[in-house]
Amino acid sequence: MRVFKSAALVCAWIGLAYLVWVSIMPIGSRPHLFDEIPDISRFLGWFVITLAFAAAYPRHLGRVLLAMSVAIALLEAAQYLEVTRHGRIHDAVVKVAGAAFAVVLALAYLAVARKRSPVQERP
């Protein structure tokens, strides 16, 4: 389990660094996934990264969601520093929804896992 958490932590931080990079780079240099419906890539990107952080920090899911929400808000604001980019509230809401869904999924998994694990009695 420790190896899983370590791997999740590494993936989460690398993924976050990637999302920061693509969020502030010029729009022409950014990878274009799901061009027809860009909200899908916004949602999925933050969903996956938040899920990785949730796996790495399962006892701090509230803090994970707060940290992701703050990061999203700061990155949307930072887009105004790049001439070709524009931060929008709609984009931030979609990204926070992806992060929130990841935390809800992690909470559901933890609840099911607690019910399935046998209760250990202390002597």
N, C-alpha and C positions, 0 to 999 in steps of 0.2 A: 504494500500500500504506500509505503514511503517513496518508492521509486515512481509510482504513478503520480503522486503529488508533486514530486520534483520535476517530472516531465511536463506536467500541466503548468507548473510555474514558469518553466523556461518557455514553453509555447505561448503562454499568456503574455509575457513581457516582450517576446519577439513580435508577436502579433500586434500588440499595442504600439510598438515602435513603428511597425509597418503602417498601421492606420494613421499615426501621426504624420508620417512621411507623405502618404498619399493625400492627406487632408490639406497640407499646406503647399504642396508642389503646384506648379502651373497646370491649369486644366488640360492643356494639350498633352502633357507628359503623363497624366494620370491613366492607370489602366481602366478600360471601359468594359465592365461586366454588366450584363442585363441592361443594355442600352435602351431597350424598349420601355422597361420599367425600372428606373434607377433606384426607386425605394427598396427594391428587393436586395440589392447589393448593400445599401446603407443598413438595412435591418439585419441581414445575415452577418455582415462584418462584425458588428458590435455584439450580436448574439453569440457568435463563436468565441470571440475574445472574452466576453463576460463569463461564458460557460467554463472556459479554461481557468479564469481567476476563481470562479466558484468551486471548481474541483481542487484548486490549490489552497483555498482558504474557506473550507466548508463551515467553519464556526463564525465567520465574519461576513455573512452574505449581505447584511444591511450596509456594511462599510464598502463592500465590493460595488454594490449598486450606486451608492453615493459617489464613490471615486470615479466610476464610469460616467455618471451623469455630469460631474464637474469637468471631467476630461472632454466630454462631448461639447459642453457649453464653451469651454475655452478654445477648443479647436474650431468651432463654428465662428467664434469671434476673431480668431487668428486668421481666418480666411480673408478678412478685410485687409490684411497686410499684403496680400498678393493681388496684383491688378486684375488678373484673369479669373479670380475666384470671388465667390459671394456666399457668405454664411446666411442661412435662412432658418427661421424658427421651425418651419415644417420639416426640414432635414434633421434638425436636432430632435424633434419629437419622434420621428421614425427611428432614429438611432437609439434614443432612450427606451423606446418600446422594445427594441431588440434586446437591449441589456436587461430590461425588466422581465421579459419573457424567459430569458436564460436563468435569472434568479428564481423565478417561480418554478421553473422546471427543476432546478437544483433543490429547492425546498420540498417539492413533491417527491423527488427521489429519496431524499433523506428521511422523510416521513415513512415511506414504504420500507426503506432499509431498516429503520428502527423497529417497525412492527414485525419484520421477518426475523430479526436477530433474537436469539434466545436471551432471556433475562438471566444475568449471572448473579447468583446470590453471594453475598460476602459472609465469611465465617464469623 
